[in-house]
Amino acid sequence: MAQDAKETIFAFSQAAKLGDLAGYQEGSVVSRTIIDKKSGTVTLFAFGKDQGLSEHTAPYDAMVLIIDGKAEITISGKMHVLSTGEMIIMPANEPHALKAVSAFKMLLVMIKS
């Protein structure tokens, strides 16, 4: 049974290939919400080469898992280069920014507690 689009983009208990849920678009950042609940969110992002998110903060811890490609993730002024299969946790209230070294996809899991 399909759920509300705000909660998920596909039916619960149905398998899906994560990397296929958001495609690359040259010169763009594409996002697709997987789960959106009061307790947290799970969002898939696809970044075109050289695209990124400027420095900002978030009030919650967030885990980034690189699904495909390579990204520079800067947290509190320290740069980390992550590739497919690697992950990092961005602490709440710490400034962070992301940039695509190559086109990349990431899963962002934010826990709101």
Backbone bond lengths (Angstrom), bond angles and torsions (degrees), N, CA, C in turn:
res aa  C-N    CA-C-N  psi(-1)  N-CA   C-N-CA  omega(-1)  CA-C   N-CA-C  phi
1 M - - - 1.447 - - 1.526 107.93 -
2 A 1.308 117.88 126.07 1.462 122.20 -179.67 1.522 110.01 -71.66
3 Q 1.330 116.39 145.11 1.450 122.90 179.74 1.522 109.62 -102.86
4 D 1.320 115.75 169.62 1.458 122.57 176.42 1.528 109.62 -51.53
5 A 1.339 117.85 138.42 1.469 122.19 -177.01 1.527 111.63 -59.88
6 K 1.339 117.88 -29.18 1.455 119.61 178.86 1.530 110.62 -67.21
7 E 1.301 117.00 -28.51 1.459 121.27 -177.25 1.525 111.89 -84.94
8 T 1.316 117.60 -38.82 1.455 120.43 -177.34 1.527 109.31 -159.31
9 I 1.324 117.37 161.22 1.459 120.55 -179.47 1.517 112.67 -103.40
10 F 1.320 116.58 -0.71 1.460 120.14 177.37 1.517 107.87 -148.84
11 A 1.298 116.64 169.82 1.464 120.93 -175.83 1.522 111.26 -69.26
12 F 1.325 115.62 140.93 1.462 120.19 173.43 1.516 109.29 -61.03
13 S 1.314 116.54 154.35 1.469 123.78 178.19 1.519 112.24 61.32
14 Q 1.333 116.46 25.67 1.460 121.49 177.28 1.531 107.38 -123.79
15 A 1.311 116.64 127.81 1.464 120.53 -179.69 1.527 110.36 -69.96
16 A 1.327 115.32 147.13 1.462 121.39 176.90 1.523 107.75 -148.37
17 K 1.318 116.74 148.15 1.461 121.72 175.91 1.525 107.12 -87.08
18 L 1.330 116.93 111.11 1.457 123.03 -171.95 1.528 113.10 -51.78
19 G 1.314 117.42 -48.77 1.459 120.67 -176.68 1.512 114.40 -62.81
20 D 1.327 117.40 -19.94 1.464 120.82 -179.32 1.521 113.39 -86.33
21 L 1.332 117.74 -6.62 1.465 120.17 -175.39 1.526 113.82 -79.87
22 A 1.327 117.66 -12.07 1.466 122.23 174.73 1.517 108.05 -145.63
23 G 1.320 116.65 126.82 1.456 121.11 -178.49 1.514 112.37 -97.95
24 Y 1.323 115.35 159.41 1.458 120.80 176.11 1.521 109.91 -74.23
25 Q 1.348 115.90 142.37 1.459 122.27 170.94 1.517 106.20 -133.08
26 E 1.326 116.04 119.65 1.460 120.53 -176.10 1.525 110.30 -54.48
27 G 1.340 115.62 132.95 1.451 121.57 177.90 1.518 114.53 74.42
28 S 1.333 117.54 14.89 1.468 120.47 -176.07 1.521 112.20 -137.13
29 V 1.323 113.27 164.47 1.457 122.38 169.76 1.525 105.84 -116.18
30 V 1.320 116.22 123.61 1.465 122.13 -179.80 1.519 107.56 -109.61
31 S 1.327 116.99 135.29 1.464 119.31 176.31 1.523 109.38 -127.87
32 R 1.319 114.49 150.14 1.465 121.77 -179.71 1.520 107.93 -140.89
33 T 1.311 116.86 116.18 1.457 121.16 179.23 1.520 109.68 -74.62
34 I 1.319 115.45 127.87 1.462 121.70 177.70 1.531 108.87 -94.43
35 I 1.342 116.07 -49.72 1.466 122.19 177.78 1.528 108.01 -137.08
36 D 1.322 116.56 137.20 1.457 122.41 177.20 1.526 107.92 -137.66
37 K 1.333 115.18 100.62 1.468 120.74 -178.85 1.525 108.99 -131.15
38 K 1.317 116.25 166.01 1.464 120.87 178.05 1.522 111.44 -57.17
39 S 1.321 118.11 -33.16 1.462 122.20 -176.86 1.523 113.90 -81.30
40 G 1.331 117.59 -13.49 1.453 119.65 178.56 1.513 113.32 161.44
41 T 1.328 115.02 176.63 1.459 121.12 -178.79 1.523 110.58 -132.61
42 V 1.319 114.70 154.43 1.457 122.81 171.53 1.520 105.34 -129.69
43 T 1.337 116.60 120.52 1.458 121.63 -175.58 1.519 109.64 -133.13
44 L 1.325 116.28 135.29 1.458 122.62 174.77 1.523 108.22 -97.60
45 F 1.333 116.74 132.29 1.463 122.52 177.83 1.521 109.46 -120.21
46 A 1.319 116.67 144.43 1.464 123.43 171.43 1.529 107.05 -125.53
47 F 1.326 116.84 117.28 1.469 122.80 -178.46 1.517 109.69 -105.69
48 G 1.332 117.31 129.53 1.450 120.81 170.61 1.526 108.89 -70.99
49 K 1.337 117.25 156.60 1.471 121.64 179.57 1.530 110.15 -51.18
50 D 1.318 116.15 137.10 1.462 125.71 179.78 1.530 114.15 70.16
51 Q 1.322 118.73 2.11 1.469 120.95 175.46 1.514 108.85 -84.17
52 G 1.315 116.84 162.76 1.455 118.95 179.66 1.511 112.27 -171.99
53 L 1.306 114.37 -173.14 1.456 123.47 174.16 1.515 106.86 -122.31
54 S 1.330 117.03 127.21 1.456 120.80 -179.11 1.524 110.42 -68.29
55 E 1.316 115.52 165.63 1.458 120.55 -176.15 1.525 111.08 -58.71
56 H 1.328 114.44 133.54 1.464 121.97 179.37 1.526 108.32 -157.24
57 T 1.314 116.80 174.91 1.458 121.52 174.71 1.522 108.54 -124.38
58 A 1.312 115.60 162.04 1.463 122.57 175.31 1.526 107.16 -135.05
59 P 1.315 116.97 147.09 1.468 119.81 -176.52 1.530 114.38 -78.32
60 Y 1.340 117.11 1.80 1.462 120.90 -176.02 1.528 110.34 -133.27
61 D 1.340 116.32 154.24 1.459 120.47 172.02 1.524 108.72 -63.07
62 A 1.324 116.41 146.28 1.462 120.98 178.65 1.520 109.19 -139.91
63 M 1.320 115.56 137.94 1.464 121.72 176.55 1.521 108.11 -106.14
64 V 1.318 115.84 132.53 1.457 121.96 175.78 1.524 107.69 -112.61
65 L 1.334 116.48 127.97 1.461 123.22 175.70 1.521 107.43 -119.27
66 I 1.332 117.23 121.05 1.458 121.32 179.51 1.534 108.34 -79.38
67 I 1.318 115.56 120.31 1.465 122.88 -178.21 1.533 110.60 -89.91
68 D 1.343 115.58 -33.79 1.464 120.95 -176.34 1.521 108.03 -159.37
69 G 1.313 117.35 141.07 1.458 121.37 173.78 1.516 114.46 88.73
70 K 1.351 114.96 -155.70 1.465 121.31 -173.17 1.522 109.66 -143.49
71 A 1.350 115.71 135.84 1.463 120.75 -177.64 1.517 111.47 -136.10
72 E 1.332 115.22 150.17 1.460 122.40 168.79 1.527 106.35 -99.35
73 I 1.313 116.17 123.95 1.461 120.87 177.47 1.521 106.76 -121.78
74 T 1.322 115.82 119.05 1.449 121.61 -179.28 1.524 108.51 -105.04
75 I 1.329 116.19 125.62 1.457 122.51 179.66 1.522 107.57 -125.03
76 S 1.322 116.33 119.78 1.477 122.13 -179.87 1.529 111.59 50.02
77 G 1.338 116.14 43.28 1.458 122.09 176.26 1.514 115.97 83.58
78 K 1.334 118.42 -5.62 1.471 120.94 179.84 1.526 109.57 -103.33
79 M 1.349 115.86 123.05 1.456 120.58 -178.63 1.521 111.60 -87.23
80 H 1.332 114.62 138.10 1.462 123.32 175.80 1.519 107.05 -126.12
81 V 1.332 117.35 133.99 1.459 121.48 176.24 1.522 106.79 -106.44
82 L 1.333 115.30 119.27 1.460 121.37 -177.55 1.511 110.05 -116.41
83 S 1.331 115.53 144.73 1.463 122.69 178.57 1.525 109.27 -123.14
84 T 1.324 115.26 174.56 1.459 122.99 -179.59 1.525 111.62 -42.12
85 G 1.340 115.59 128.05 1.453 122.05 176.89 1.519 114.88 90.06
86 E 1.333 117.89 -9.76 1.461 120.42 -179.95 1.526 110.34 -94.93
87 M 1.348 114.94 155.04 1.451 120.11 179.84 1.515 110.38 -139.15
88 I 1.346 114.48 162.22 1.466 121.05 176.62 1.517 107.28 -149.56
89 I 1.321 115.43 153.05 1.464 120.54 175.78 1.519 108.24 -107.41
90 M 1.315 115.24 128.70 1.457 122.40 177.29 1.532 106.42 -99.41
91 P 1.335 118.11 113.53 1.466 120.58 -176.96 1.532 112.51 -67.52
92 A 1.318 115.14 149.99 1.456 121.44 176.94 1.524 110.48 -55.57
93 N 1.313 115.69 141.76 1.470 124.62 173.91 1.527 115.00 65.45
94 E 1.330 118.23 9.93 1.467 121.75 175.61 1.534 108.00 -97.29
95 P 1.336 118.81 133.75 1.466 119.70 178.89 1.523 110.93 -64.97
96 H 1.324 115.59 137.85 1.463 120.24 179.60 1.527 109.36 -148.11
97 A 1.336 114.90 156.14 1.465 122.81 179.75 1.518 107.70 -147.14
98 L 1.333 116.08 156.15 1.465 121.15 179.94 1.515 109.37 -132.66
99 K 1.351 116.10 144.39 1.460 121.51 176.05 1.522 109.15 -144.19
100 A 1.324 115.78 139.32 1.464 121.69 179.66 1.523 110.05 -81.37
101 V 1.335 117.51 114.47 1.462 122.49 171.42 1.524 107.36 -70.44
102 S 1.336 115.01 -43.90 1.462 123.94 169.56 1.522 104.47 -131.88
103 A 1.311 117.59 170.33 1.463 118.07 174.26 1.524 107.07 -52.48
104 F 1.332 116.74 137.00 1.460 118.53 179.09 1.519 110.95 -147.14
105 K 1.338 113.95 156.79 1.469 122.02 175.69 1.522 107.29 -120.33
106 M 1.333 114.43 141.40 1.457 119.21 178.19 1.510 110.55 -140.02
107 L 1.311 114.53 150.25 1.442 121.57 172.93 1.527 106.62 -104.02
108 L 1.327 116.17 124.56 1.460 122.20 179.21 1.529 107.86 -107.19
109 V 1.326 115.72 120.94 1.458 121.57 178.29 1.528 107.28 -115.51
110 M 1.326 116.07 115.19 1.462 121.55 -178.78 1.524 108.53 -113.83
111 I 1.324 115.83 124.81 1.453 122.33 179.59 1.529 107.67 -104.98
112 K 1.321 116.53 122.81 1.464 121.65 -175.74 1.524 110.83 -100.03
113 S 1.311 116.22 79.37 1.471 119.35 175.70 1.510 109.96 -156.55
